[in-house]
Amino acid sequence: MTIIVFGSINIDLVATAPRLPVGGETLLGENFFQVSGGKGANQAVALARLGIPTQMVGRVGADNFGVELVNNLQASGVQTNNVFVDENVSSGVAIITVSQAGENQIVVIPGANGRVNQEDVQRLSNLLPEATALLLQLEIPIPAVVAAAKAARSANIKVILDPAPAQSDLPAELYPLVDIITPNEVEAGQLVGFAVDGEETAAQAAEILLQRGVKCAIVKLGAKGVFCATDKEKFFVPAFPVDVVDTVAAGDAFNGGLAAALFEGMSLHQAVVWGAAAGALAATKPGAQTSLPHRLTFDAFLKE
């Protein structure tokens, strides 16, 4: 069996600086590095590094970035037979500035990710008989996300949606197709229309998301922890205390840890703990995929 990740594949061009620049300001930075990213690819790598058989479905451009992106996925153990090379557009690029405090600003140019369509959904559908779950995010066109969720629902496959980047106007038809939705504070606030800044407001937001038709709402509160709600249970998992270096991909690591635990047959509570642990570990290292933990490191961290 396998988990399918359907989503974006980006190259991240990362600049580090003492702080984030304000509008119109030229700021002298410290370092520059290039690393594979994209929320879809990050989640696929997060899963594969935890030892879960993972299939990536998405698009790259016919450029050097595309070659590098596919090679890096394969190096982490992700199956890439269903990553399509689009001859007509560049690969997706994210331009990221990270401050010494670990805050970030990101501009994403979708490139090939913006052309993901029904053909890609068809490739994904061919994999569904072997799958236990489908992971989705919002860095590819929403119609493709909805079509993929419908295909998975028809095949009785669990759908886990990370509603990132934040959007206030997700189609109403998407919610009932989703088994687990995993917004962070900002994304939850965008979805429900009020500020989410702690356990109490997270609980209110989760209740609204359940009313819209999702089966489980998990609100990631960063250093405060994680709130989870279904019709049957509600619980809070405190964050693991770590020294934060860079929060890029911490949310993707969370979804990888969550899905990995469910793949291995664990309870929802244990899966949220796994997600929190994977997210915490990712925040201790710079970069997107470079920060995602391997299974040995992960198991040792959980034991501590």
Helices and strands as residue ranges (DSSP letters): E 2-6, E 10-17, E 31-37, H 39-49, E 54-61, H 64-75, E 79-86, E 92-99, E 104-109, G 111-115, H 118-127, G 128-130, E 131-136, H 142-154, E 158-161, G 175-177, E 180-181, H 185-192, H 199-211, E 216-220, G 222-224, E 226-230, E 234-237, H 250-263, H 268-282, G 289-291, H 295-303
